[in-house]
Amino acid sequence: MKISFAAEAKADIAAFLVDEGGKLSGAAIEMDKAAGGLLSEAIAADRFSGKTGQQAFVVLPKGLSAKRAALVGAGKKKGRGAREYETIGGAIVKAHANSGFKSIAVHVDDAEDGARVAAGAKLAAYRFDEYFTKLKPDQKPSVTSFSVVTEDEKAARAAWKPLNAATDGTYLARDLVNLPPNDLYPGSFAKRIEALEKLGMEVEILGEKEMTRLKMHSLLGVGQGSRKESKLGIMKWMGAKDKDADPVILVGKGVTFDTGGISLKPGAGMEDMRGDMGGAGAVTGTMRALAERKAKANVIGLVGLVENMPDGDAQRPGDIVKTADGQTIEIQNTDAEGRLVLADVLWYAQKHFKPAAMVDLATLTGAIVISLGHHHAGMFTDSDDLSDELSKAGMNEGERVWRLPLGPEYDRLLKSKFADMRNIGGRAAGSITAAQFLKRFVNDGVKWAHLDIAGVAWVEGHKEATDPSWASGFGPRLLDRWIADNYED
């Protein structure tokens, strides 16, 4: 769907925001006069009050520039912010995408508010239907253009530029999580990363031979039961004035399919484990957003890409592996594999770069879903500053995080009889012990946070209009905003 900004626009559908109270204003009044009062009549007949989520549609007489008018409830003006305007944009697209009409023009007075309406519209327009072969025309969206009509179109375009890049990152993250595991595996994921070089990003891919030389046996152990070669993807965007300045490091778990390995998951619902690379998808989407908008920051994204399969060569419960930094891990459950991947990737990140700050993202534990449901990612960090930065960015972009504790009492739950640690800590505090495990691979003094996104990377059931697909694409908007607010020149 093409998105544009203009002082005037002709479209099949003319949409107008109506504050709670139901009074028309601005362009809507002009349209009402031209239509002989039909908009005012529709408000009265439909008991339309302008509450958030309400919409009233009016068929317009011939001779006007539009064929239909849409009155969109915008709620109370006081306290209305970016999220509300994105919700409005999403609601418009959801209501009209399959209407048969091709174009929408929505009138928004403020330029920045208009850019947010456009962002919501774009997020709502996302579709993942490339595997459908028998869709009928009326099952496909008809709307191909969405215009925001605002007086200061130049300011609207300026506000839209970073939002457009961030939503492109969200689209990429959604695509990656939605892709089936026969088409998205470590090697094919790596090729999609390499495609980002056209945006000016530097990409390096390590295979099993290189990782074996680096003694990354924790990561390699997870993938040893698969016929698909494990990979480490490294994406560099060095956009700061000082190319030698310490970079922000983003690390993502990329288990492209997780059977649980020898500790096999139940069959019911296992198909959802196509999404166990949501952390890697978030990092890749973020890197795309940064490169697209030419962010003035040095950022390096690393993704550990593996497939966890049960096989005669697969890792066993009871195995002891040595990580790249020399620590040993007793494997007690092969389904606690994401932390094993991240352990070596975190080591690599700190060995080869000096992080200004480091954030890892992973669909790591089912326990975080029990704790926080599907509305917040779990955040673990010892840095109050980093916690505040991520919390603020998450609130501003609608990808919220909630801080949970770390501490030595939880760390003790990882004690092993045979090795430096075991890879599970028992049923109690499962998300916390997973974070404590990762912390053992973070060097002293490094500003680090772990985000457990298992509850937000994909969501079943009720969905907002701006989140129309199984995969939410959580992460790029949060991280892009965090970097823009705290680490750009």
C-alpha positions in Angstrom: 0.0 0.0 0.0 1.4 3.3 -1.1 1.4 6.1 1.6 1.6 9.7 0.7 1.2 13.2 2.2 -0.5 16.2 0.5 -2.4 19.4 1.2 -5.1 18.0 -1.0 -5.9 14.5 -2.3 -8.6 12.9 -4.3 -9.6 9.4 -3.1 -12.4 6.9 -3.2 -12.9 7.2 0.5 -12.5 10.5 2.4 -11.9 9.9 6.1 -12.3 12.4 8.9 -11.3 12.2 12.5 -14.1 13.2 14.9 -13.4 14.0 18.5 -15.6 12.6 21.2 -18.7 14.7 21.3 -19.5 14.1 17.7 -18.9 17.5 16.3 -17.5 17.9 12.8 -14.6 20.3 12.1 -12.4 21.6 9.3 -12.5 19.6 6.1 -15.4 17.5 7.4 -17.6 20.5 7.6 -16.8 21.4 4.0 -17.6 17.9 2.9 -20.8 17.9 4.8 -21.9 21.1 3.1 -21.1 19.7 -0.3 -23.0 16.5 0.5 -26.1 18.4 1.6 -25.7 17.6 5.3 -25.3 13.8 4.9 -22.4 13.6 7.4 -24.4 15.4 10.1 -27.4 13.2 9.4 -25.2 10.1 9.7 -23.8 11.2 13.1 -27.4 11.7 14.4 -28.8 8.5 12.9 -26.0 6.2 14.0 -25.7 7.7 17.5 -22.2 8.4 16.6 -20.4 10.2 19.4 -16.7 10.1 18.3 -15.7 7.5 20.8 -12.5 5.6 20.0 -13.3 2.7 17.6 -16.6 4.1 16.3 -16.9 4.6 12.5 -19.8 5.8 10.4 -19.9 5.5 6.6 -21.7 7.7 4.2 -22.4 7.1 0.5 -21.7 10.4 -1.2 -23.7 11.8 -4.1 -22.3 11.9 -7.6 -20.1 14.9 -8.5 -18.0 14.9 -5.3 -14.3 14.0 -5.3 -15.0 10.9 -3.1 -17.5 8.1 -3.3 -17.7 7.4 0.4 -17.1 9.4 3.6 -15.8 7.7 6.7 -16.3 9.4 10.1 -13.7 7.9 12.5 -14.1 8.2 16.3 -10.9 9.7 17.7 -11.9 9.7 21.4 -11.1 12.5 23.8 -8.5 14.9 22.5 -6.9 15.5 25.9 -4.2 12.8 26.4 -4.4 11.5 22.8 -0.9 10.6 21.6 1.1 8.5 19.1 -0.5 5.2 20.1 -4.0 6.5 19.7 -3.3 8.0 16.3 -1.7 4.8 15.1 -4.8 2.9 16.3 -6.9 5.3 14.3 -4.9 4.7 11.1 -5.1 0.9 11.7 -8.8 1.0 12.2 -9.4 2.9 9.0 -7.4 0.3 7.0 -9.0 -2.6 8.7 -12.5 -1.3 8.0 -11.9 -0.5 4.3 -9.0 -2.7 3.0 -11.4 -5.2 1.3 -14.2 -2.7 0.5 -13.6 -2.7 -3.2 -12.4 0.9 -3.2 -8.8 1.6 -4.1 -7.8 4.7 -2.3 -8.3 6.4 1.1 -7.5 10.0 2.1 -7.6 10.8 5.8 -7.7 14.4 7.0 -5.4 15.2 10.0 -4.6 18.7 11.1 -1.2 18.1 12.8 1.7 16.9 10.7 3.2 14.6 13.3 -0.2 13.1 14.2 -0.7 12.5 10.5 2.6 10.6 10.3 1.4 8.4 13.2 -1.9 7.7 11.5 0.1 6.6 8.4 2.3 4.3 10.6 -0.8 2.7 12.0 -2.3 2.3 8.5 0.9 0.7 7.2 1.2 -1.7 10.2 -2.5 -2.7 9.6 -2.0 -3.3 5.9 0.6 -6.0 6.4 -0.3 -9.4 4.9 1.5 -12.7 4.7 -0.4 -14.6 2.0 2.4 -15.8 -0.3 1.5 -19.4 0.3 -2.1 -19.1 -0.6 -2.8 -20.2 -4.2 -6.6 -19.9 -4.4 -7.5 -16.6 -3.0 -10.5 -15.0 -4.7 -10.4 -11.3 -5.7 -12.7 -10.3 -2.8 -10.3 -12.0 -0.4 -7.5 -9.7 -1.4 -7.2 -6.1 -0.3 -8.5 -3.5 -2.8 -7.0 -0.4 -1.2 -3.6 0.4 -2.8 -3.0 4.0 -1.7 -3.4 5.8 1.6 -3.0 9.6 1.7 -2.8 11.8 4.7 -4.2 15.3 4.0 -2.5 17.9 6.2 -1.5 21.5 5.7 2.2 21.0 6.5 3.0 18.1 4.2 6.7 18.8 4.4 6.7 18.4 8.2 4.5 15.3 7.9 7.0 13.7 5.4 9.9 14.5 7.8 8.1 12.8 10.7 7.2 9.9 8.5 10.7 9.1 7.3 11.9 7.4 10.5 8.5 5.8 11.2 8.5 4.3 7.7 11.9 2.8 8.3 10.9 1.4 11.6 7.7 -0.1 10.2 9.8 -1.6 7.3 11.8 -3.3 10.0 8.6 -4.6 11.6 7.5 -6.0 8.3 10.8 -7.8 7.9 10.6 -9.2 11.4 7.0 -10.4 10.8 8.0 -12.0 7.5 10.9 -13.9 9.1 8.8 -15.2 12.0 5.9 -16.2 9.7 8.0 -18.1 7.2 7.7 -21.9 7.4 10.8 -23.8 8.6 11.3 -25.6 5.3 11.9 -22.2 3.7 13.6 -20.4 6.7 16.5 -22.4 8.1 20.0 -21.1 9.1 21.4 -21.0 5.6 18.4 -19.3 4.0 18.1 -16.9 6.9 21.8 -16.0 6.3 21.0 -15.2 2.7 18.2 -12.8 3.7 20.7 -11.1 6.0 23.2 -10.8 3.1 20.4 -9.1 1.1 20.7 -6.1 3.5 24.1 -5.2 2.1 22.2 -3.3 -0.6 21.3 -0.8 2.1 24.9 -0.1 2.9 25.2 -2.6 5.7 28.3 -4.8 6.2 27.4 -8.4 6.6 29.6 -11.4 7.6 28.3 -15.0 8.0 30.3 -17.6 9.9 29.6 -21.3 9.3 30.3 -24.4 11.5 33.9 -24.6 10.4 34.7 -21.1 11.6 32.7 -21.5 14.8 34.4 -24.8 15.6 37.8 -23.0 15.3 36.4 -20.4 17.8 35.3 -23.2 20.1 31.7 -22.2 20.1 30.6 -25.7 21.2 27.6 -24.4 23.2 25.9 -23.0 20.1 27.1 -25.9 17.8 25.8 -28.5 20.2 22.2 -27.3 19.7 22.4 -27.7 16.0 24.4 -30.9 15.8 21.2 -33.0 15.4 20.2 -31.1 12.3 21.2 -31.6 8.7 21.1 -27.8 8.3 24.4 -26.1 9.0 24.4 -23.6 11.9 25.4 -20.0 11.2 26.4 -16.9 13.0 25.2 -13.7 11.2 27.0 -10.4 11.9 25.5 -7.2 10.6 27.4 -3.9 11.0 25.9 -0.4 10.6 28.6 2.1 11.3 26.7 5.4 10.9 28.3 7.6 13.6 30.7 10.4 12.7 33.3 8.5 14.6 33.4 5.1 13.0 35.7 3.8 15.8 33.3 4.8 18.6 32.1 1.8 20.7 29.0 0.3 19.1 25.6 -0.7 20.4 25.4 -4.5 20.3 22.1 -6.3 19.5 22.0 -10.1 19.9 19.2 -12.4 18.7 18.3 -16.0 19.3 17.7 -17.6 15.9 16.4 -21.1 16.4 14.7 -21.5 13.1 12.8 -24.5 14.3 12.7 -26.0 17.8 11.5 -29.6 18.3 13.0 -29.6 21.8 15.7 -32.0 20.6 15.9 -35.2 22.5 13.8 -33.6 25.2 11.0 -33.6 22.6 8.2 -31.1 22.8 4.6 -32.3 22.7 3.3 -32.6 19.2 0.3 -30.3 19.7 1.3 -26.8 18.9 4.8 -27.7 17.8 4.2 -25.9 14.5 4.5 -22.6 16.4 8.1 -23.3 16.9 8.7 -21.8 13.5 8.7 -18.6 15.5 11.5 -19.5 17.9 13.8 -17.2 15.9 11.8 -14.2 16.9 14.8 -12.6 18.6 16.9 -12.9 15.5 14.0 -11.5 13.5 13.8 -8.5 15.8 17.5 -7.8 15.5 17.5 -8.2 11.7 14.5 -5.9 11.4 16.1 -3.3 13.6 19.3 -3.4 11.5 17.2 -2.9 8.4 15.4 0.1 9.9 18.7 1.7 11.0 20.3 1.3 7.6 17.2 2.5 5.8 17.0 5.8 7.7 20.8 6.2 7.7 21.0 6.2 11.5 23.9 8.2 12.9 25.0 5.5 15.3 27.4 2.5 15.3 25.3 -0.6 15.8 26.2 -4.3 15.3 23.6 -7.0 15.2 24.5 -10.7 15.8 22.2 -13.6 15.4 22.9 -17.2 16.3 21.1 -19.4 13.7 20.5 -23.1 14.5 17.9 -25.8 14.1 17.2 -28.0 17.1 16.3 -31.5 15.9 16.2 -35.0 17.4 18.7 -37.2 15.6 21.3 -39.9 16.2 23.9 -37.1 16.5 21.7 -34.8 18.6 22.8 -33.4 22.0 21.7 -35.6 24.9 20.5 -34.7 28.4 23.6 -35.4 30.5 26.1 -34.1 28.0 28.6 -31.5 29.1 29.7 -28.8 26.7 32.4 -26.2 26.9 31.5 -22.7 25.8 33.8 -20.4 23.8 34.8 -18.5 27.0 35.8 -21.8 28.7 32.9 -22.4 31.0 31.2 -25.8 31.1 27.5 -26.5 31.0 25.7 -29.7 32.0 22.8 -30.2 29.6 19.8 -31.3 31.6 17.1 -30.4 29.1 17.8 -30.0 25.4 14.7 -27.9 25.0 16.5 -25.1 27.0 18.6 -24.5 24.0 18.2 -20.8 23.3 20.4 -19.8 26.2 23.1 -22.2 24.9 23.1 -20.4 21.5 23.1 -16.9 23.1 26.0 -17.8 25.5 28.5 -18.2 22.6 27.1 -15.2 20.6 27.4 -12.9 23.7 31.0 -14.1 24.1 31.7 -13.4 20.4 30.1 -9.9 20.6 32.3 -8.9 23.6 35.4 -10.7 22.3 35.4 -8.8 19.0 33.7 -5.5 19.9 33.5 -3.2 22.9 29.8 -2.6 23.5 28.6 0.8 24.5 25.5 -1.2 25.5 24.3 -4.7 24.7 20.8 -6.0 24.5 19.8 -9.6 23.6 16.3 -10.7 22.5 15.0 -14.2 22.6 11.8 -16.2 22.7 13.4 -17.9 25.6 10.9 -19.2 28.2 7.3 -20.2 28.4 7.4 -19.0 31.9 7.5 -15.3 30.8 4.1 -15.9 29.2 2.7 -17.1 32.5 4.3 -14.1 34.2 3.4 -11.2 31.8 1.0 -12.7 29.2 1.1 -11.2 25.7 1.4 -7.5 26.5 4.9 -6.9 27.8 8.3 -8.5 27.1 10.3 -9.4 30.2 13.3 -7.3 30.8 16.3 -8.2 33.0 19.2 -5.9 33.7 21.4 -4.6 36.5 21.5 -1.2 34.9 18.8 1.2 36.1 19.8 3.6 33.3 19.3 1.0 30.6 16.1 -0.2 32.2 14.7 3.4 32.1 15.9 3.9 28.5 14.2 0.7 27.2 11.1 1.3 29.2 10.6 4.8 27.8 11.3 3.7 24.2 8.9 0.8 24.6 6.1 3.1 25.9 6.7 5.6 23.1 6.5 2.9 20.4 3.9 0.6 21.9 6.4 -2.3 22.4 6.4 -2.4 26.1 8.8 -4.1 28.5 8.5 -4.9 32.2 11.5 -5.3 34.5 12.0 -8.5 36.5 14.6 -9.2 39.2 18.0 -10.7 39.0 20.0 -11.9 42.1 22.4 -14.4 43.5 19.6 -16.4 45.1 18.3 -17.2 41.7 21.8 -17.8 40.3 22.3 -20.6 42.8 19.5 -22.6 41.2 21.8 -23.2 38.3 24.3 -25.2 40.3 25.4 -28.5 38.7 27.0 -31.6 40.3 29.3 -32.1 37.3 30.0 -28.8 35.6 30.2 -25.0 36.2 26.4 -24.8 35.7 23.4 -26.6 34.4 21.2 -25.2 31.6 18.0 -25.2 33.6 17.1 -24.0 37.1 13.9 -25.9 37.8 10.3 -24.8 37.5 10.5 -21.9 39.9 11.4 -18.5 38.4 12.1 -20.1 35.0 12.5 -16.8 33.2 14.7 -15.3 35.9 17.1 -18.3 36.0 17.4 -18.2 32.2 18.4 -14.6 32.5 20.8 -15.5 35.3 22.3 -18.1 33.0 22.9 -15.4 30.3 24.4 -13.0 32.8 27.2 -15.5 33.4 28.4 -14.7 29.9 28.3 -10.9 30.2 31.6 -9.3 31.2 31.8 -7.1 34.3 31.1 -3.5 33.5 29.1 -4.2 30.3 25.8 -2.3 30.2 23.5 -5.2 29.3 19.8 -6.2 29.2 18.0 -9.4 28.3 14.5 -9.2 26.7 12.4 -12.4 26.9 9.9 -11.9 24.0 8.3 -15.3 24.1 4.9 -13.8 25.0 4.9 -11.0 22.4 6.7 -12.4 19.3 3.5 -14.1 18.2 0.0 -13.9 19.6 -3.2 -15.9 19.1 -6.7 -14.6 19.8 -7.6 -10.9 19.9 -5.4 -8.7 17.9 -5.2 -5.0 17.4 -5.8 -3.6 13.9 -2.1 -2.6 13.7 -1.1 -6.2 14.5 -2.9 -8.2 11.9 -0.7 -11.3 11.5 0.3 -14.2 13.6 3.8 -12.8 14.0 3.8 -9.4 15.7 7.2 -8.3 14.5 8.0 -7.1 18.1 11.3 -5.4 18.6 12.5 -3.2 15.7 10.4 -0.2 16.7 11.4 -0.5 20.4 15.1 -0.8 19.6 15.2 1.8 16.8 13.6 4.3 19.1 16.0 3.4 22.0 19.0 3.9 19.8 17.6 7.1 18.3 17.0 8.6 21.7 20.2 7.5 23.4 23.0 6.7 21.0 22.8 8.8 17.9 25.1 11.7 17.1 
